[in-house]
Amino acid sequence: MHHFALRSGAKTLACAAAFWVAAASGQNPSSALNPFFGSVTAHPATDETLMLSLDDAVRRGLDNNLGLREAESGETALHGERNQALQGFLPTITLTGATGVYEHNLAAEGFGPGVIAKFATLFPSGQFPGGMSLITKDDLTEGRVHYSQTLFSGPVIAGWRAAGAAERAAHFAKMTARGEVVQQVATAYLHAIAASSEVDNAKALVAESQVQFDHAHAAHEAGTAANLDELRAKVELQSQQQALIYAQNAYEKDLILLKREIGVAPGQKIALTDPAPYSDLAEQTPEEVRAIAYKSRQDYQNLQNQAVAYKAIHASYRSQRYPTLRFDSYYGTSTVNGAGTRGDFLAMGSLSVPIFREASLRGDEDASQAQVEAVNAQLADLTNLIDKQVRSALLDVNASHRLVDVARSNVELATRALSDETDRVNAGVDDNLPLVTAQTALASAENNQVESLYRYNLSKLALARAAGVLEQQYRDYLGK
């Protein structure tokens, strides 16, 4: 049971690492690599479009995500093992009954002819009345109630403590998994929003390029513009159409990934109802966030309970030298050949004291002590890791916020430049080469704005995760 909690916590952290590795390398995420990319499909696809907000997506993820389902199963398994450990303190009562015909060979049981002859001399006739056969039969019916209980056992007590700590560790592993689900679902939703914004920007640029192409074509037909201007406008239009195709394809793939994580059928049509959130985050110091993290981080509490569990297991091995006190009893009745019912009972206390098992006991103690030291080292490392994650997340939030401000300013400047250049082209002051350049600059600025806003929201999610409050406060960190 104690190994299970350790595996649960390690698996959650490994899954989180796999997510970021896949995202950084551009791989197509798979539930075979990371169960948080999978889910249990709740309902089959319908013809209606499912309107999906961020809160709805998170709720569906918490209900259906495969990684969370596995963590919940782990907690249930540890709860069952804790109940098994509880049985060591409780009495065991069983009822048995049997009936049958039994045949006995008296000679095989030591009552041979010589022994029977000696007993026969006790009778006046010198033999058993009616004779006696060495093969006898009888009908036996009996029933018994058995009672047994361990009154004191060091390993049982320590095992109960270890099981309780392991169950608590599994609970925090499940809560860690819930935070992982919220982060991944929110990340997938925000990425889909960013992809949708890319599509909107691409559509707007296509429409604008179409207007410019129509204008250049009309001017060329009228003989007021060179053929080169029309060719440039057409090339720009087709470039924007290509960008639109790429953006639409990326958006559809992002929606498939989101549906995969929250249990929505891949063929179900969905529409995202929330726009890209943006709000300034209140300034926080590393010390403030770190203090919250040490109280709220489920993985930290998980590892603390693992340490308690391993210490209890070590104590269990040490307590094997203590005596064990048990009480056993039964009461039963039996009937032989219908000759009436007779009762019998037993009440017995037993004390078991180990005399010499030093090699085995010391081996168990040394192995369990190594586990205690290992988990304590992990706990010390996690303490430092939380500090690092908090400081890194705060730096990312501050940097990405500044990038958003710069990106917004660039969009405003590129928009004004495109407007000015459009007026110059329409007035015949310039050809359309500077106009194409201005359109490209605006497209790049708008894409950078979408990307910087997406990164800013991700950094705020990472900060909430580092503080251990993601599930409860992700909306507060993202803003409306």
C-alpha positions as CSV (number, residue, x, y, z in Angstrom):
1,M,0.0,0.0,0.0
2,H,2.8,2.4,0.8
3,H,4.4,1.9,-2.6
4,F,1.2,2.8,-4.4
5,A,1.0,6.3,-3.0
6,L,4.6,7.0,-4.1
7,R,3.8,5.8,-7.6
8,S,0.7,7.9,-7.7
9,G,2.5,11.1,-6.9
10,A,5.5,10.3,-9.1
11,K,3.1,9.5,-12.0
12,T,1.3,12.8,-11.7
13,L,4.6,14.7,-11.8
14,A,5.8,12.6,-14.7
15,C,2.6,13.3,-16.7
16,A,2.9,17.0,-16.1
17,A,6.5,16.9,-17.4
18,A,5.4,14.9,-20.4
19,F,2.8,17.6,-21.3
20,W,5.4,20.4,-21.4
21,V,7.9,18.2,-23.3
22,A,5.2,17.4,-25.9
23,A,4.1,21.1,-26.1
24,A,7.7,22.3,-26.5
25,S,8.6,19.8,-29.2
26,G,5.4,20.3,-31.2
27,Q,4.5,16.6,-30.9
28,N,0.9,15.4,-31.2
29,P,0.0,14.7,-27.6
30,S,-1.3,11.2,-26.9
31,S,-3.0,9.5,-23.9
32,A,-0.5,6.7,-24.3
33,L,2.2,9.1,-23.3
34,N,0.1,11.1,-20.8
35,P,-3.3,9.9,-19.6
36,F,-4.3,13.6,-19.0
37,F,-4.6,13.9,-22.8
38,G,-7.3,11.2,-22.8
39,S,-10.8,11.0,-21.4
40,V,-13.9,8.9,-21.1
41,T,-16.5,10.0,-23.7
42,A,-19.6,11.1,-21.8
43,H,-22.1,11.3,-24.7
44,P,-22.2,10.4,-28.4
45,A,-22.0,13.2,-30.9
46,T,-25.2,15.0,-31.9
47,D,-26.1,17.4,-34.8
48,E,-26.4,20.4,-32.4
49,T,-23.5,22.7,-31.8
50,L,-22.3,22.5,-28.2
51,M,-21.7,26.0,-26.7
52,L,-18.7,25.6,-24.5
53,S,-17.4,28.2,-22.0
54,L,-14.1,27.8,-20.1
55,D,-15.9,26.9,-16.9
56,D,-17.9,24.2,-18.8
57,A,-14.7,22.8,-20.3
58,V,-13.0,22.6,-16.9
59,R,-16.1,21.0,-15.3
60,R,-16.3,18.4,-18.1
61,G,-12.6,17.7,-17.7
62,L,-12.9,17.1,-14.0
63,D,-15.8,14.7,-14.7
64,N,-14.3,12.7,-17.6
65,N,-10.5,13.2,-17.9
66,L,-8.6,9.9,-18.0
67,G,-5.7,11.0,-15.8
68,L,-8.0,12.1,-13.0
69,R,-10.1,8.9,-13.3
70,E,-6.9,6.9,-12.7
71,A,-5.9,9.0,-9.7
72,E,-9.4,8.6,-8.2
73,S,-9.1,4.8,-8.7
74,G,-5.8,4.9,-6.9
75,E,-7.4,6.7,-3.9
76,T,-10.2,4.1,-3.8
77,A,-7.7,1.3,-3.8
78,L,-5.8,2.8,-0.9
79,H,-9.1,3.3,1.0
80,G,-9.8,-0.4,0.5
81,E,-6.3,-1.3,1.8
82,R,-6.9,0.9,4.9
83,N,-10.1,-1.0,5.6
84,Q,-8.1,-4.2,5.4
85,A,-5.6,-2.8,7.9
86,L,-8.5,-1.9,10.2
87,Q,-9.6,-5.5,10.3
88,G,-6.5,-6.2,12.4
89,F,-8.1,-4.4,15.3
90,L,-11.6,-5.9,15.0
91,P,-12.8,-9.3,16.2
92,T,-13.3,-12.0,13.6
93,I,-16.5,-14.0,14.1
94,T,-17.3,-17.0,11.9
95,L,-20.0,-19.6,11.9
96,T,-19.4,-23.2,10.7
97,G,-21.6,-26.2,10.5
98,A,-21.4,-29.7,9.1
99,T,-23.3,-32.9,8.9
100,G,-22.2,-36.3,7.5
101,V,-21.7,-40.0,7.8
102,Y,-18.4,-41.1,9.1
103,E,-16.8,-44.6,9.0
104,H,-14.0,-45.4,11.5
105,N,-11.5,-48.3,11.4
106,L,-10.8,-48.9,15.1
107,A,-7.8,-51.1,14.3
108,A,-6.2,-48.2,12.4
109,E,-6.8,-45.9,15.4
110,G,-5.0,-48.3,17.8
111,F,-8.0,-50.4,19.0
112,G,-6.8,-53.8,17.6
113,P,-8.2,-57.2,18.5
114,G,-5.8,-57.6,21.4
115,V,-6.9,-54.3,23.0
116,I,-10.6,-55.1,22.5
117,A,-10.0,-58.6,24.1
118,K,-8.6,-57.0,27.2
119,F,-11.7,-54.7,27.5
120,A,-14.0,-57.7,26.9
121,T,-12.8,-59.4,30.1
122,L,-14.5,-56.6,32.1
123,F,-17.9,-58.1,31.1
124,P,-19.3,-61.1,32.9
125,S,-19.6,-63.1,29.7
126,G,-16.0,-62.3,28.8
127,Q,-17.0,-60.6,25.6
128,F,-18.8,-57.5,24.4
129,P,-22.6,-57.8,24.4
130,G,-23.7,-58.4,20.8
131,G,-20.1,-58.5,19.7
132,M,-18.1,-55.6,18.4
133,S,-16.9,-54.8,14.8
134,L,-13.6,-53.1,14.1
135,I,-15.5,-51.0,11.5
136,T,-18.0,-48.6,12.9
137,K,-20.2,-45.9,11.4
138,D,-21.9,-42.8,13.0
139,D,-23.9,-39.8,11.9
140,L,-22.4,-36.5,13.1
141,T,-24.0,-33.1,13.0
142,E,-22.2,-30.1,14.5
143,G,-22.2,-26.3,14.5
144,R,-19.7,-23.8,16.0
145,V,-19.3,-20.1,16.5
146,H,-15.6,-19.0,16.4
147,Y,-14.3,-15.7,17.8
148,S,-10.8,-14.4,17.5
149,Q,-9.2,-11.0,18.1
150,T,-5.7,-9.6,18.3
151,L,-5.5,-7.6,21.5
152,F,-2.0,-6.2,20.9
153,S,0.4,-6.3,18.0
154,G,3.0,-3.7,17.2
155,P,3.0,-4.5,13.4
156,V,-0.8,-4.2,13.3
157,I,-0.8,-0.8,15.0
158,A,2.0,0.5,12.8
159,G,0.4,-0.9,9.7
160,W,-2.8,0.9,10.5
161,R,-0.9,4.2,10.8
162,A,0.9,3.6,7.5
163,A,-2.3,2.7,5.7
164,G,-3.9,6.0,6.9
165,A,-1.0,8.0,5.8
166,A,-0.9,6.2,2.4
167,E,-4.6,7.0,1.9
168,R,-4.1,10.7,2.7
169,A,-1.2,10.7,0.3
170,A,-3.4,9.2,-2.4
171,H,-6.0,11.9,-1.7
172,F,-3.5,14.6,-2.3
173,A,-2.3,12.8,-5.4
174,K,-5.9,13.0,-6.6
175,M,-6.1,16.7,-5.8
176,T,-2.8,17.2,-7.7
177,A,-4.4,15.4,-10.6
178,R,-7.4,17.8,-10.4
179,G,-5.0,20.7,-10.7
180,E,-3.3,19.1,-13.6
181,V,-6.7,18.7,-15.4
182,V,-7.6,22.3,-14.8
183,Q,-4.3,23.5,-16.1
184,Q,-4.3,21.3,-19.2
185,V,-8.0,22.0,-20.1
186,A,-7.6,25.7,-19.5
187,T,-4.4,25.7,-21.6
188,A,-6.1,23.8,-24.4
189,Y,-9.1,26.2,-24.3
190,L,-6.9,29.3,-24.3
191,H,-4.8,27.8,-27.2
192,A,-8.0,27.2,-29.1
193,I,-9.1,30.8,-28.4
194,A,-5.7,32.1,-29.7
195,A,-6.2,29.9,-32.8
196,S,-9.6,31.3,-33.3
197,S,-8.2,34.9,-33.1
198,E,-5.7,33.9,-35.7
199,V,-8.5,32.8,-37.9
200,D,-10.4,36.0,-37.4
201,N,-7.3,38.1,-38.1
202,A,-6.6,36.0,-41.2
203,K,-10.2,36.5,-42.5
204,A,-9.9,40.2,-42.0
205,L,-6.6,40.4,-43.8
206,V,-8.1,38.3,-46.7
207,A,-11.1,40.6,-46.9
208,E,-8.8,43.7,-46.9
209,S,-6.4,42.1,-49.5
210,Q,-9.5,41.3,-51.7
211,V,-10.5,44.9,-51.6
212,Q,-7.0,46.0,-52.5
213,F,-6.8,43.5,-55.3
214,D,-10.2,44.6,-56.7
215,H,-9.0,48.2,-56.6
216,A,-5.7,47.4,-58.3
217,H,-7.5,45.3,-60.9
218,A,-10.0,48.1,-61.6
219,A,-7.2,50.7,-61.8
220,H,-5.2,48.5,-64.2
221,E,-8.2,48.0,-66.4
222,A,-8.7,51.8,-66.5
223,G,-5.1,52.3,-67.4
224,T,-4.3,54.3,-64.2
225,A,-2.1,51.6,-62.6
226,A,0.6,49.3,-63.8
227,N,0.2,45.6,-64.2
228,L,2.8,45.1,-61.5
229,D,0.5,46.7,-58.9
230,E,-2.2,44.2,-59.8
231,L,0.2,41.3,-59.6
232,R,1.5,42.4,-56.2
233,A,-2.1,42.7,-54.9
234,K,-2.9,39.2,-56.2
235,V,0.2,37.7,-54.6
236,E,-0.7,39.3,-51.3
237,L,-4.3,38.1,-51.5
238,Q,-3.2,34.5,-52.2
239,S,-0.7,34.7,-49.4
240,Q,-3.4,35.8,-46.9
241,Q,-5.6,33.0,-48.2
242,Q,-2.9,30.5,-47.5
243,A,-2.5,31.9,-44.0
244,L,-6.2,31.6,-43.5
245,I,-6.2,27.9,-44.5
246,Y,-3.3,27.2,-42.1
247,A,-5.1,29.0,-39.3
248,Q,-8.4,27.2,-39.8
249,N,-6.7,23.8,-39.9
250,A,-4.8,24.6,-36.7
251,Y,-8.0,25.8,-35.0
252,E,-9.8,22.6,-35.9
253,K,-7.0,20.5,-34.5
254,D,-6.9,22.5,-31.3
255,L,-10.7,21.8,-30.9
256,I,-10.1,18.1,-31.4
257,L,-7.5,18.1,-28.6
258,L,-9.7,20.0,-26.3
259,K,-12.6,17.6,-26.9
260,R,-10.3,14.7,-26.3
261,E,-9.3,16.0,-22.8
262,I,-12.9,16.8,-21.6
263,G,-14.8,13.7,-22.8
264,V,-16.6,15.3,-25.8
265,A,-17.0,13.0,-28.8
266,P,-14.5,14.0,-31.6
267,G,-17.3,14.4,-34.1
268,Q,-19.3,16.8,-31.9
269,K,-19.4,20.4,-33.2
270,I,-18.5,22.9,-30.5
271,A,-18.3,26.7,-30.3
272,L,-16.1,28.5,-27.8
273,T,-18.1,31.2,-26.0
274,D,-15.4,32.9,-24.0
275,P,-13.1,35.5,-25.6
276,A,-9.4,35.6,-24.7
277,P,-9.3,36.8,-21.0
278,Y,-7.1,39.7,-20.0
279,S,-6.6,41.4,-16.7
280,D,-3.7,42.8,-14.8
281,L,-2.6,40.6,-11.9
282,A,-2.0,42.1,-8.5
283,E,1.6,42.2,-7.6
284,Q,2.8,39.5,-5.3
285,T,6.2,38.8,-3.7
286,P,7.9,35.4,-3.9
287,E,7.6,35.2,-0.1
288,E,3.9,35.7,-0.2
289,V,3.3,33.1,-3.0
290,R,5.7,30.6,-1.4
291,A,3.9,30.8,1.9
292,I,0.6,30.0,0.1
293,A,2.2,27.2,-1.8
294,Y,3.5,25.4,1.3
295,K,0.0,25.4,2.7
296,S,-1.9,24.6,-0.5
297,R,0.3,22.5,-2.8
298,Q,-1.2,19.1,-2.9
299,D,2.0,17.4,-4.2
300,Y,3.8,18.9,-1.2
301,Q,1.2,17.5,1.2
302,N,1.2,14.2,-0.7
303,L,5.0,13.8,-0.1
304,Q,4.6,14.8,3.5
305,N,2.1,12.0,4.0
306,Q,4.3,9.6,2.1
307,A,7.1,10.4,4.7
308,V,4.6,9.7,7.5
309,A,3.7,6.4,5.8
310,Y,7.3,5.2,5.4
311,K,8.1,6.2,9.0
312,A,5.1,4.1,10.2
313,I,6.3,1.2,8.0
314,H,9.7,1.5,9.6
315,A,8.1,1.4,13.0
316,S,6.1,-1.7,12.0
317,Y,9.3,-3.6,11.2
318,R,10.9,-2.5,14.5
319,S,7.8,-3.5,16.4
320,Q,8.0,-7.1,15.2
321,R,10.2,-7.8,18.2
322,Y,7.3,-7.0,20.5
323,P,5.0,-9.7,21.9
324,T,1.7,-10.4,20.2
325,L,-1.4,-11.1,22.4
326,R,-4.4,-12.9,20.9
327,F,-7.7,-14.3,22.2
328,D,-9.5,-17.2,20.5
329,S,-12.6,-19.0,21.5
330,Y,-15.5,-21.0,20.1
331,Y,-18.7,-22.6,21.2
332,G,-20.3,-25.4,19.4
333,T,-22.9,-28.2,19.6
334,S,-22.8,-31.7,18.2
335,T,-25.2,-34.7,17.8
336,V,-24.0,-38.2,17.2
337,N,-26.4,-40.8,15.8
338,G,-29.3,-38.7,17.0
339,A,-28.3,-39.3,20.7
340,G,-29.0,-35.8,21.8
341,T,-27.1,-32.5,21.5
342,R,-24.0,-31.7,23.6
343,G,-22.2,-28.4,23.9
344,D,-18.5,-27.8,23.9
345,F,-16.5,-24.5,24.1
346,L,-13.0,-23.1,24.2
347,A,-11.6,-19.9,25.6
348,M,-7.9,-19.4,25.1
349,G,-5.5,-16.5,25.3
350,S,-2.1,-16.8,23.6
351,L,1.1,-14.8,23.9
352,S,3.6,-15.0,21.1
353,V,7.2,-13.7,21.7
354,P,9.8,-13.8,18.9
355,I,13.0,-15.2,20.2
356,F,15.5,-14.9,17.4
357,R,14.9,-13.5,13.9
358,E,17.6,-10.8,13.9
359,A,18.8,-11.2,10.4
360,S,15.3,-10.9,8.9
361,L,14.3,-8.1,11.3
362,R,17.4,-6.0,10.7
363,G,17.1,-6.5,7.0
364,D,13.6,-5.2,7.0
365,E,14.6,-2.2,9.2
366,D,17.5,-1.2,7.0
367,A,15.4,-1.4,3.8
368,S,12.5,0.7,5.4
369,Q,15.1,3.2,6.8
370,A,16.4,3.7,3.3
371,Q,12.9,4.4,2.1
372,V,12.4,7.0,4.9
373,E,15.7,8.7,4.0
374,A,14.8,8.7,0.3
375,V,11.4,10.3,0.8
376,N,12.8,12.9,3.2
377,A,15.4,13.9,0.5
378,Q,12.6,14.2,-2.0
379,L,10.6,16.4,0.4
380,A,13.6,18.7,0.9
381,D,14.1,18.9,-2.9
382,L,10.4,19.7,-3.4
383,T,10.7,22.5,-0.9
384,N,13.4,24.1,-3.0
385,L,11.6,23.3,-6.2
386,I,8.5,25.1,-5.1
387,D,10.6,28.2,-4.3
388,K,12.1,28.0,-7.8
389,Q,8.8,27.5,-9.5
390,V,7.2,30.4,-7.7
391,R,10.1,32.8,-8.6
392,S,10.2,31.6,-12.2
393,A,6.4,31.9,-12.5
394,L,6.5,35.5,-11.2
395,L,9.2,36.4,-13.6
396,D,7.2,34.9,-16.5
397,V,4.1,36.8,-15.5
398,N,5.9,40.1,-15.3
399,A,7.8,39.6,-18.6
400,S,4.7,38.3,-20.5
401,H,2.7,41.3,-19.2
402,R,5.2,43.7,-20.6
403,L,5.2,41.8,-23.9
404,V,1.4,42.2,-24.1
405,D,1.7,45.9,-23.7
406,V,4.4,46.1,-26.4
407,A,2.4,43.9,-28.8
408,R,-0.8,46.0,-28.3
409,S,1.2,49.2,-29.1
410,N,2.7,47.5,-32.2
411,V,-0.8,46.6,-33.5
412,E,-2.0,50.2,-33.0
413,L,1.1,51.6,-34.8
414,A,0.8,49.0,-37.7
415,T,-2.9,49.8,-38.1
416,R,-2.2,53.5,-38.4
417,A,0.6,52.9,-40.8
418,L,-1.6,50.7,-43.0
419,S,-4.4,53.3,-42.9
420,D,-2.0,56.1,-44.0
421,E,-0.5,54.0,-46.7
422,T,-3.9,53.0,-48.0
423,D,-4.8,56.7,-48.3
424,R,-1.5,57.4,-50.2
425,V,-2.2,54.5,-52.6
426,N,-5.8,55.6,-53.2
427,A,-4.6,59.2,-53.8
428,G,-2.1,57.9,-56.4
429,V,0.9,59.2,-54.4
430,D,2.4,55.7,-54.0
431,D,2.3,52.3,-55.7
432,N,1.0,49.4,-53.7
433,L,4.4,47.9,-52.7
434,P,4.5,49.9,-49.4
435,L,0.9,49.0,-48.9
436,V,1.7,45.2,-49.1
437,T,4.6,45.8,-46.7
438,A,2.2,47.6,-44.3
439,Q,-0.3,44.7,-44.5
440,T,2.4,42.2,-43.7
441,A,3.5,44.3,-40.8
442,L,0.0,44.4,-39.4
443,A,-0.5,40.7,-39.8
444,S,2.7,40.0,-38.0
445,A,1.8,42.5,-35.2
446,E,-1.7,41.0,-34.7
447,N,-0.2,37.5,-34.6
448,N,2.4,38.6,-32.0
449,Q,-0.4,40.2,-29.9
450,V,-2.4,36.9,-29.9
451,E,0.6,34.9,-29.0
452,S,1.8,37.3,-26.3
453,L,-1.7,37.3,-24.7
454,Y,-1.8,33.5,-24.8
455,R,1.6,33.4,-23.1
456,Y,0.5,35.9,-20.5
457,N,-2.5,33.8,-19.6
458,L,-0.4,30.6,-19.5
459,S,2.1,32.3,-17.2
460,K,-0.8,33.3,-14.8
461,L,-2.1,29.7,-14.8
462,A,1.4,28.5,-14.1
463,L,1.7,30.9,-11.1
464,A,-1.7,29.7,-9.8
465,R,-0.5,26.1,-10.1
466,A,2.8,26.9,-8.4
467,A,0.8,28.5,-5.5
468,G,-1.5,25.4,-5.3
469,V,-4.7,27.4,-5.9
470,L,-5.3,26.7,-9.6
471,E,-8.6,24.8,-9.3
472,Q,-10.1,27.3,-6.9
473,Q,-8.8,30.5,-8.4
474,Y,-8.0,30.0,-12.0
475,R,-10.8,32.5,-13.0
476,D,-9.4,35.1,-10.6
477,Y,-5.9,34.8,-12.1
478,L,-7.1,34.9,-15.7
479,G,-9.7,37.6,-15.3
480,K,-13.0,37.9,-17.1
